[in-house]
Amino acid sequence: MTLTAPETSSHERPVLLSVEDDPGVARAIARDLRRRYGGTHRVVRAESGPEGLDALRELTVRGERVALLLADHRMPAMTGIEFLEEAMDLAPDAKRVLLTAYADTDAAIRAINEVDLDRYLLKPWDPPEERLYPPLDELLREWAATTRPATEGLTLVGHQWSAQTQLAKEFLARNGIPYRHLDVRVEEARRLLAVARLDDAPDELPVAFLPDGTVLARCTPRDLAERVGLPTTAGSPFYDVVVVGGGPAGLGSAVYAASEGLRTLLVERAATGGQAGQSSRIENYLGFPKGVAGADLAQRARDQALRFGVEIVTTAEVTSLESSGEGRKAHFADGSEVACHAVVLATGVSYTSLPAPGIAEFTGRGVYQGAAAHEAHNCAGQDVYIVGAANSAGQAALFFAKYASRVVIVARGGDLRRSMSEYLVARIEATDNIEVRLCTEVAAAEGEEHLQRLRLRDNRTDTVETVDAEWLFIFIGAKPRTSWLGEAVVRDEKGFLVTGPDLLDAQRRPPAGWPLERDPYLLETSVPGVFAAGDVRATSIKRVASAVGEGALAVSLVHRYLEGL
């Protein structure tokens, strides 16, 4: 095993670990890796699976980050697949690559599901510029985008079971801002608060310590956004298109609008990506055969939007729309406003809360709406409960199963297959530490400072069981945020926006107050020039791909609308 002391700080140079039993091939792999990545990564090689696991244990003790594991499939003591499977416990965030011969491709394909394999590469890999470096470049970019050094960036001091601290952590994590969280009870946190003279001021939490020495007490997501350089206000008084909502539909609209020459503003309340951005993995999105993390997909779309010139503002909330002649005005919560020709509403939906006693009380203190994937490491070795039976719940269960000792899916129905894709159900059934409790609901949440117990009711027997639980993630319901739009915009009984032909009555007449001679376009709301795309639209298909498609279609309809002005 070649494992030398790091030449620089371990946090500065992530590790690439290769495992190959043939000494000549092992040297060749290490040579090619160093040639490309030696300046930014540290290359470590091992000549057997057990030796590679020993290396991983030592790296973990040192606190070094492992970015990539590359293992040869055919090794006598331990196959590459066996090594990668055991390595998942030691380096769960590392990208996993299997080096294999053409005859073993079937085994490599099976390993994609069995050990969450990220890629398999065929031997020989010459020339590396064509057959080795491009796939590894992509994997390392993905790893860097989702795995940040714990001590890089700002430090957030707060209480683990504080809703305000949770809000700040979620904002930082979803926006890809490097940070570390220190619980107020640990010694280093107390030292930092003492230096800032805030050690006797619990009401000032959470406190953000920025790299430039700035201290933000009682910091909010907007405070953090302004300090880390994320725009929070529009830079211009006028745009061709204002897109409200930064989920897949909103990002799709923004990218297509800006790429076609429209001056575009994208407004997002929290972070781009929406619910899809919080998904641990989206496996049925076209073009990603291994699936893609929601955060990664959101970051790619955000980067693409910025490249085309989209202006993105975060922690901003549109509170009303106003018709102004042929134009529209968007009014913001901070009192500002912008004018535009057209608006695309892509505000999506939010998970609804459970009506059970204690749920509201412990929200942010053990109870979370959605995945809160940044809490995964804090769940290590504990039980995690997930409420829901759709794909988002299944994806979250598989993700948390990598960290938690046990994941329990609580579903009211009698069969997951009624609402969850077959590929997810199959993987859940094959995961030893995932338990499914059907015909069950949460009757109450209990605890002192934070969630400590759940009362679960079996609806078949009407019996209630109390279980120890500190983590509950809720994935139920789909409630649109549309009440701010007022009466001018027609909604259905659940609050979803009605568009296009669905606005016409039985005699094919447009809604009352429709000012134009033509009928509303396909995705147009009851207000001309205001379009809806994605989950917020009534009768839409609640899938990421369809949301992106609707976002693009909305832009083509915006062009048609502008041509008629």
NULUM-633514 format. One record per atom (N, C-alpha, C, O): y, z, x. Coordinates in steps of 0.05 Angstrom, whole numbers, plus 5000, padded with zeros to 4 digits. Example, Ala and Ser with C-alpha at 12.3 -4.5 7.8 and 13.67 -1.06 7.14 Angstrom:
BEGIN
488651565264491051565246493451565264493451695285495551425257497951435273500151575258502351615268
***
This chain:
BEGIN
497650005017500050005000502550005018502750165036504449825012506949815026509049945009510149824991509750195016511750345001513450505020512650715029515750395027517550525047519850655033520450595009521250825047523550965036525650755029526050565044526950785007529050594998531350575018532250785029532250335024534450295043537150375030538950455045537350355004539850434990539050614967536650664963540950694952540450864929538350734911538550494905536450894902534350784885535450674859534250494847537750774850538850674825540150404829540750264810540650324855541950074860540049844862540749614856537549894870535649684875533049734860531349874870532749624836530249654821527949534837528249364854525549634830523149564845521649334831521449324807520649144847518748944838516049014852515849004876514049074836511449164847509348944841508848864819508148844863506048644861503348774869503248934888501248704854498548804859496648574863496248414844495448544887493748324893491748414915492548514935489148364910487048464928486648284953485648384973487448034951487147854974489647884992491847824984489247985017491548045035493347805039495747835039492147565042493747335047495447265023497847195026494347274999495847214975497947434970500147374961497147684976499047904972501547864989503747914980501147785015503447735032505147495022507547505024503747295012505247065002506947134977509247044975505847294959507347384936509847544945512047494936509347734962511547904972513647734986516047784983512747545002514647365016516447214997518847205000515247094976516746944957518647114940520847044934517747354934519447544918521847624935524047634925521347694960523547784978525547554982527947594984524547314984526247084990528347054968530646984973527447094943529247054920530747314912533047304905529347544913530447784901530948004921531748224913530447954946530648174966533448304968533648534975535548154961538148264963538848454940540748614943537448424918538148584894535948774885536348964870533448724895531148884887529548964912529748844933527949174908526149254930523349174922522349234901522049024940519348924935517249104947517349174971515449194930513249374938510649224931510449114910508649234949506149104943503849304947503849484964501749264930499349424932496949234932497149014920494749314944492449134947490149204928487849104933490649374908488649424888490049554864492249654867488649554841489849684818490249984822492450084816488250134831488750424836490950474856492550664852491150304876493350334895496050284882498050414888496150084864498550034850499350264832501750324829497450394819498050624802499150854819500950994810497950894842499051104860501951044868503651224869502450784873505250714880507150764857509350864861506250704833507950754809508451054806510751124799506451214810506851504808508951604828510651774821508751504852510651594873513451494866515351644869513651254856516351144848517551314826519951364825515751394807516751554784517751824794519851924784516251954812517152214823519852184837521552364835520251964851522751914865525051854846527351864854524451794821526451714802527351424805529551354795525751264817526450984820525650824795523750894781527250614790526750454766525050214774525550074794523050154758521249934763521849714743521649754719522749484753523549264735521349074728521248964707519449034747517348834743514748914755514649014778512548874741509848904751508448634750508248514729507548544773506148284775503348344786503148424809501248294770498548364779496748114776496847964757495048084796492947874795490747954776490048194775489747764760487747844740485047914753483948124746484047754771481347794782481447974807481847874829481148234803480948424825478448594820477848664797476948654841474348784837474449074826472849134808476149244836476149524828477449554800476549734785479349394794480749424768482149154763483549054780481649034740482848774735485848804731486849034727487248584732490148594728490848694700492848844697489348624680489848714653489449014651491049154638487349114663486849404663489049554677489949764668489949444700492249574714494749584697496049794695495449354685497849344668497749534644499749644636495349564633494949744611495550034619496950174605494350114642494850394651497750434660498850644658498950214671501650234682503750274660505950364665502950204635504850234613505850514609508150564602504050714615504750994612506751084633508351264629506450964657508151044680510750894680512851004689510850644672513250484672513450324647513150084647513950454624513950314598516050104595515649914579518250114610520349924607520049684626521549484623518249694645517949474664516849224651515149244632517648994660516548744650513848704663513448754687511948604648509148574657508348284659508448134639507448204682506647924688503847914699503248074717502147744689499447714698499247444714500047234704498147464738497747224755494847144751493047304757494346894742491646824735491046534742492846374746488446474743487546204746487346064719487346204698487245804719487245654694484845734676485045744652482545804689480145874674480446134659478846184641482446294666482746554654485046564634485946784626486046334626488346334608487746464581489546584569485246434571484546564546484846864547485946994529483946984570484247274573487247344575488047554565488847174588491747234590493047224563494747394557492247044546493447014519492747264503494447374488490247354505489447594491491047834500491648014485491647844526493048064538495948084528497148304530497047874516499747884506499948104485501948244483497848124468497848344448496648594458497548814451494548574475493148814483494748994501494749234498496248884520497849044539500748964538502249024556501648844516504448764513505348594536507548634547503648414545504248244568506748074562507047964541508548064582511047914579510647614586511947444575508947564606508647284615506047274632505347464645504747044631502646994651503346744667504446554656502746754693503346534711500746434723499046584731500546174726498146044738498446024768500545964779496146064782496046014810495045734815493345634800496045604836498245684854500945654841501245484823502845794851505545784838507545614855509945634850506445454873508245284889509045034872507344934857511544944874513645074889514845304873515245284848515445534885516445764870519045714856519645834835520645524866523245464853522845354825524645374808520445234820519945124794517945284777518245294753516045424790513845544775513845854776512345974761515445964794515446264796518146374789518346554772520246274802522946404799524146374771525146574761523946144757525246124731524246324711525846464698521546364707520646564688521346844697521947014680521146904723521847174732524847224729525647454722526547024734529447054729529947144701531647324696528647014682529147074654528247354647529647504633525947434657524947704651526747914663527248124651527747874688529448074700532148084686533348304685533047864676535547874660535148044635536848204628532847994622532248154598532048454604533148614590530748514626530348794634533148914640533649144632534848774655537448884662539148924637540849114637538848754617540448774593539649014576541349124561537149094577536149314559535549574574535249774560535449574600534849814615537049874635537249734655538550074630540850134647540250384663538850564654541350394688541050634704542250874690544550864680540851094691541651334675544351444685545751564669545051414710547451534721549651334724551751404735549351084715551450884716553250914692552350994670555850854695557650854673558551134665558751304683559151174640560251424631558151634625555751564621558951884625557152104617558152224591560452284588556252244572556952354546555652634544553252654546557252834540556253104537556553184507558653174496554353264496554353344468551753484461549953514478551453564437549053704428547053494418547753314402544553524426542453334418542253314388541653094377542853534374542553534345545153524330545453634309547153384343549753354330550053074319549452884333550853054294551252784282553452634296553252384299555552764305557752634319556852524346557552304354555252684360554152594385552252354381552352164396550652374360548852154354550351894349549451684357552551914334554151684328555251554354555251304356556151714372557251614398554951484414555351274426552651614415550451504430549551234419548951054434549351224392548550974380550450744385549650524390553050814385555150604390554850504419554850264423554550684438554350604466551750444471551850234484549550534459547050394464547050114451546149924464547950094427547949834413549849634425549349394423551949724438553749544451553149494480554649364495550849604490549949554517551749684538552049574560553149904531554950034550553350244566552250424554553250224593551750414609552750694605555150754607550950874600551751154596549351334601547051244600549851584605547751784604548652014585551052074584546752134572547352354554546352614566544052624574548052814568547253084577547553274553549753294541545353404546545553604525547253834535547053914558548853934517550854144525549454394536550754554549546854424531545454664540544554644569543754854580544554414582543654394609545854464629548254454622545054544653546954654672549054454680551454524682548254204685550254004694552353954672554653914678551553954647553453914625555454144624557854104621554454394627556154624627558154614651560454684648557254514674559054494697561254294691563554344698560554064680562553854674564653964654567053914657563654094633565554204613567354414625569654434618566254574644567854784657570054654674572354744674569354434688571354294704573554184687575954184694572854084663574853974644576154194627577754134609575454444632576454674617575854654587577454714570573454554582572554524554570054694549568754654528569254864567566755014564566855214542564755304532569255294534569555484512570555354486571655484469570155094485571254944462569054764449569154524453567154894435564954734423565954524403564554324398568254574391569354384372570254124384570853934370570454114411571453884425569153684431569653464441566653754424564453584429564353364408565153404386563253124416562253044442564652974461566752894452564053004487566052954507565052724525562752734535566652524530565952304547567452324573569852354574565952314595567052314622566852034633564551934639569051894637569051624645569151604676570051784689568151374687568051344716570751374729570951454753572951304715575651324727576851604726579151644733575251794716576252074715577352154688577952384684577551964670578552034643576552204628574152154629577552394613575952564596576752524567579152574561574952444550575452404522574052624505571652624503575552814495574453024478574252924449575952764440572253014435571752934407571852634404573152524386570552494422570852204423569352074400567252154391570651864390569551704368568751434379569551364401567151284364566551014374568950844379568950694399571050874364573550714369574850804395575750634411574951064400575951164426574451044449575550944469571751044447570050944468570450644472570650544494570650494450571050204451573650134466573649964483575750274459578350224472578250284502579550144518576750494510576750574538574950394555575450354579572850284543571050114559571749824557570249654568573849754543574849474543573849304521574049054523572749414500571949254477574349224458575449434449575148984451577448954434576949084406574849054395579049214396578849344370580849234350580749304326582649064359584648944342584748644348584248564371585448484328585648194331587948134350590048264350587547924366589547844385591547634375593347554389591147534350592747324339593247384309591547514297595447284298595947324269594547124251594447164227593346914263592146704247589646584260589546554284587646524243585146404252584346194231585146204208582746004240581545814221579545964203579445924179577846124216575646264202575546554211575746614235575346734192574747014198571947074188571347034164570247164206567447234199567247534198567847664218566547644175566347934172563448014173561847954155562648144195559948234199558748094223558947844226557548244241556448134266553448134268552448144291552048114246549148084247548347794252550147634260545847724249544947444254546547244239547247034250547147294213548647094198551547064208552546844211552747294214555547284224555647154251557446994257553847224269553847104296553246804294554446644308551446734276550846444272553246294263553846084273554746404244557246284234559246254256560446044260559646474271561646474292561046274314562846124323558546264322557746064343558245784334559445624349557245714310557545444301560545374295561345144300562045564284564845504279566345454305567845254307566045634324567545604349566645354364568245214377564045294364563045064379564044804367564044594380564944814341566044574328569044574327570244424311570244744344573144734347574744904329577244884329573545074312575045254295575745514309574145634323578245594307579045844319577846074302578446094278576246234315574446414300574846704308574946764332574946874289575047164293572547284280572047244257571047444296568747594286569347884285570148004305569148014262569748294258567248454253565648384235566848654269564348824267565149114267566749204283563949264249564549554246563449724269564649914277561049644279559749814299558949654324560049694345556949474320555949314343554749064332553649054311555048844348553748594340550748624339549548774354549548474321546648484318545748574291543648494281547348744278546548854252543948994253543249104273542448994230539849124230537948994249536249124261538148724252536348584270536748684299534848704314539248754306539848844333538549114339538249194362537849264318536549524321533549504322532149704327532449264316529549234315528449234344529549114362526249384347525049404374523949144382523949074406522948984364521848714370521648544345520648634325522648294348522448094327520347894336520847744356518047884323515847724334515447454320513847294329516847404298516447154284518946974284519246804267520647014304522946854307522346604324521246634346522946374314522246124326523246104355525546164361521446024373522245974401521646214419522146184443520746434408520046674424517146744418516646924402515246614431512446654425511546944430509547034418512847084448512147364453513847554438513547804440515647454422517447624408519947674425519947604449521947794413524447854427525548114416525548154392526548284434527848534425530348464409531848284417530848604388533148544372535748574388537548414384535848774405538248814421538648574440540948494445536448474451536648244469537647994454539347844464536447944431537347714415540247734408541747544409541147974400543948014393545747964417547847844414544948064440546548034464546747734472548947644480544547594470544647304476546547164457548146994465546447224431548147104411551047174416552847004414551547424423554347514429555347364454557647264453553747344475554647194499555246904492557146784502553546784475553946504467556546474451558046284456557046664433559546654418561946674436563946524432561946864455564146894473564546644490566846564496562346524498562646274514564046054499565445894511563646044473565045844457567845924449569245764436568646164456571446244451571746414426574046454417569646514414569946694391571346954400570647064421573247044385574447304390572947514373572747494349571947714387570247924374571748184375572548274396572048314352573248584351571148774340569748714321570949014352568949214343570449464333572849484337568949634320570049874307572449804289574249964286572349564278574449474260573149434232570949344230574649504212573649484184575549334167577849414164574649124154576248974135575949124108573749174098578249194097578249364073578949204048578349294025580148964051580648794027581348514036582148464059581048324018581748044022583947974001583848073979585747814010588047733992588347433993588347314015588647303970589147023969592146983973593747113960592846793990595646743996596046443997595846314018596546323973596746033971593945913976592045993964593845723994591245604002589845764023587645704031591145964034590046134055588946394045589146454021587946554063586846814057587947024077588546944100588147264069588947484088586747694088585747774067586147794111584248014114585848264123587148254143585548474107586948724113584948914126582748944117585949054147584149234162584849524155586949594145582949704162583249984156585550114172586750304163586249994195588450104211591150004202593150064215591249854180593849754170594549474179596549364168593149364198593749094207592548884189591048954171593348634193592248414177592248164193593748134212590647974185590647704197590447504174589247554153591547274178591347054159589346854169588846834193588246694150586146504158585946294136586846334113584646074143584045864122581645944105581645914081579546054119577046114105575746374116576446464138574046494099572646734107569646704102568846584082568046804121565146824117564447114116564747264135563347204093562447474090559447494098557747374086558947644119556247674130555747964136554748034158556448134117556348424122553548544120553148784126551548384112548848484112548348704092549748744072546348864098545549094081545049334099544749304124545049564087544449804102541949944090541449914066540550094106538350254096539350464077541450594083537950514056538750734038537350984046535250984058538551204038537451464045535351554025535251454003533751744033531851864014533252073997535052214006532552093971533752293954532652583958533552763944530852613976529552873979531453083990533253014006531153333982532853553992532653574023530453544034534953614036535053654065535553404081536253414104535053164069535352924084538252884092538852824116540152904074542952874080543853084100545453024119542953324097543753544115542953494144544453564162540653374148539653334175539953044186538852974207541552884172542152614182543652634208545752774209542652504228543852534255542852764271543452794294541252934258540053174271537053174267535853374259535852944273532952914269532252714248529952614248534052654230533652444210535552214216537952254219534451974217535951744225535351504206533151464198537551354200537251114184536750884204538550814219534450764203533850554223532550664248531650894248532450494268530650554291531750754310530250924320534450744317535550924338533750914362532851124372533250674372531350634394532150784419530450844436534750844422535550994446534451284447534651414467533351374424532151644424529251644432527951854432528151404439525251384444524351574465522351714462525851594488524951764510525052064502523452214511526852134484526952414475524552484457524052714453523252274446520952324429518352344445516152394433518452324471516052324487514352574482515352794483511752524476509952744473510152884446508853094442511752784428512152914402511152734379510452504384511252844355510452684331512952554320515052684318512652304312514852154300513952064272511751954269515652104252515052014225516851784217519251794222515751584205517151344197516651294168514351274159518851264152518651214124519250924119521350824126517350784106517750504100515250344104513350434117515150114091512649954092513249654097511549484093515749594105516449314111516249264141515549444156516949024150516648944178518249124197517249194218520649204188522349364206520949634212521049734234519649754192518250004196515849964214515250124232514349744211512049684228512849634257511549734275515049494261515949444288516849704302516249754325518149874286519050134297516650304304516650444325514550304287512150464293510850384319510150554335510650124323509350024348511050094372510050154394513750084369515550154391515350454398514950524422515550624378515450914384512751004393512451214406510650854386507950934395507650924425505851044436509450774439509350764468510251034480509551084503511751184465512851434476511851684463511251884476511551684436510751914422507751974424506251784430506952224420504152284421502752174395500452094396504352174373503252074348505551964331507652084330505051734318506951624299505551614272503351514269506951724251505951724224507651554206510051614203506551344195507951184175507451294148505151334139509651364134509551474107510351254087512651164087508451164071508950944052508251024024506151144019509950954005509451023977507250853965505750943947506950603974505050423963502250473973501750643990500350323962497550363968496450173989494150193997498149983999497149784018499549674033501349564021499449704060501649604076501849294074504049184076499649164070499748874069501348754046501948514046502048914027503648814005506548754014507848584001507448884035510248854043510648804072512948764081508548824088508648794117507048554126504848504116508048414146506648174157503848254168503548474179501948074165499248134174499048194203497548374211500648054220500348104249501248384256500148504275503148494242504048774247501948964237501349164251500848924214498749104203496349114222495349324227495548884232493248874250493849034275492049174285496249004286496849154311497049454305496249614322498049524282498249814275495449924273494950144283493649784260490949884256489449904283487650064286490349744303489049754329490249954348489349984371492450084340493850274357492850564351493250654328491650684370490250944365492151164356491351334340494651164366496351394359498251344336500251484333497551144320499151094295497351164271495051064268498351334254497051414229498551314205501051334205497251214186498551114161497751294138495451334132499851394125499351564101500351414077502851404072498551294061499251144038499651324013498751554013501051213993501451363968502751643974502051833961504551643994505751894003508751864004509751644011510152073998513052074001514052334012512752544010516452324024517752574034518952724011520752623997518052964007519053133985521353303993523053373977521553364019523753534029523753534059521753494072526153574071526453614099527553894104529353984090526454034123527154314128527654374157526754224174529154584162529654664190532054844191533254924170532754924216535155094219537454914230538954804214537754894257539854724268539254424265541054264264536654364264535854084262533254064247532054274239532353824242529853784228527553914243527253874267525954064229523654194241521054154225518854174236521354114199519054084182519553874160521853824152517353754151517453574128515453664108513253754115516153634083514253684061513453414050515153264040510853344052509853084044508253114019506453284017508852943999507452953974505452713972506252483975502952773967500952573961501052513932500352673915501952263925502352193897499752153881499752143857497552133895494952103881493952373871492752393850494452583887493452853880495653043871495153263862498152953876500553123870500453373886501453583877499353363910499353603928501453563949502153333956502553783959504753773979503753914004502654144003504153784026503353894052505853924070507553744070506054144084508254194103507354124131505354234140508853954145508153874172510453924191512753904183509853994216511954024236512953744243511453554248515653714244516753454250519653484259521253614245520353364282523153374291524453094290526853064295522852884284523852614284522952464259520652434254524952374243524352214219526251974219528652004220525051734218526551484218526051344191523751304183528251274177527951174150528550874149530650784159526650714138526950424136526450334107524550194101528050434088527650354060530250254048532450324057529950094028532250004013533949794027533649754051535649664012537449464023539949464006540049323986541849624014544249653998546549504011547249554034547749313997549949164009552549324008553049483990554249274029556949404029558949204018560149054034559349203992561149003980563149123961564748973950563249383957565049503938567949463945569649463928568549423971571249383980572449113971574949073974570848933962571848663955573348653929574748453924573148853912574548843887573248673866571048563870574548643843573448503820573448203822571948073808575148093840575347803841572847673851572247433845571247813868568847703879566447793862565948033860565047603850562847663832560447763847559647653868559247983837556848103849554748133827555448143803552248153835550148213816550048513811551648673822548048603795547948883787547349073811547849313809546348963833545749123857547949103878547849233899550048943872552248923891552148683910553948643926550048523908549848283925551748063914552248043891552647903933554647693926553347453913551347343924554447363891553447133877554946883887557346893889553446673892554746433904553746183891551746173877555345973895554545703888553745663859555045773841551545513855550645463827550045713811550145703786549345933824548746173809551246293795550946463778553646193803556046283790556546143763558146243747555145923758555645773734554145893710552046013713555345873687554045993663552145793651551645583663551045853628549045683616550045403610548545213609552745373606553845113600554944983626556444783625554045093649554744983676557745003681558944833694559045213670561845253674562245463696560745663697564345423713564845623735565845883723566545893700565946093739566746363729569646363721571246193730570446543704573246573695575046623720574346773738577246473720579146503742578646303765580246303783576546143763576045943784578245733782578445603761579845693803582245523800581845233806583745073802579545143815579144873824577644703804576144813787577944443806576544263788573544233795571844203778573044253821570244233830568744503825570044713821566044493826564444733824564344873852564844743872563745123852563445263878561245133895559145043885561845113921559745013940557445213942557645433932555245113954552745263954553045563962551945733948554445623983554745903992557446013987558146223997559045883970561745973964561646183942560146163923563246393945563446603925565346513903566146283902565946693885567746633863570646603871572346543855571146653897573846603908573746363926572246373946575146143921574945913938575645973967577446123972574045853985574545904013573346154024573546204048572046314007570646554016567646504012566746483989566246504034563346434033561746684040562746864053559246684032557346904038554946794052553946574045553846934071551546854086549847084094550847304100547147054093545347254102544647454080544747384056543847694088542647884069544547974047543648054026547247954052549148054032549147864008550247933987548047624010548247423989545847463970543547493979546447463944544247483924542347243927543247023932539847293924537647093925537046993953535546813957538347103974537747014001535047114010534047313999533846974029531347064041531947254063533447194082530847494061531547714080529947684106528147834112530647474122529447424147531547344167533647234160531147414193533147354214533647054215535946964216531546894216531846604219533446484196535246314200532946574171534346464148537246554149539046404140537846794159540546894161542146724180544446644175540946654203542246484223542846214211544946094214540846104196541145844183543345844163544945654162543546054147545646074127548446094140550345984131548446244163551046254177551945984187554345924185550145824197550845554205551645374182553545224183550145404159550745244136553445314125554945144115554145574126556745654115559045514130561045444118558645464156560745334171561045034163563344934161558844904157559044624147560544624120562044434115560144824104561544834078564544914082566244824067565045074103567845134110569344874117571544824108568044694133569244444139569844274114571944164112567844274096568344124071570644244055572244094043570744504055573044634041575644564054577644504040575844574080578344514094579144224090581544164088577244044088577943764083579243724056580743534052578643904037579843874010582544004007583743983986583444154028586044284025588344084026590644164024
***
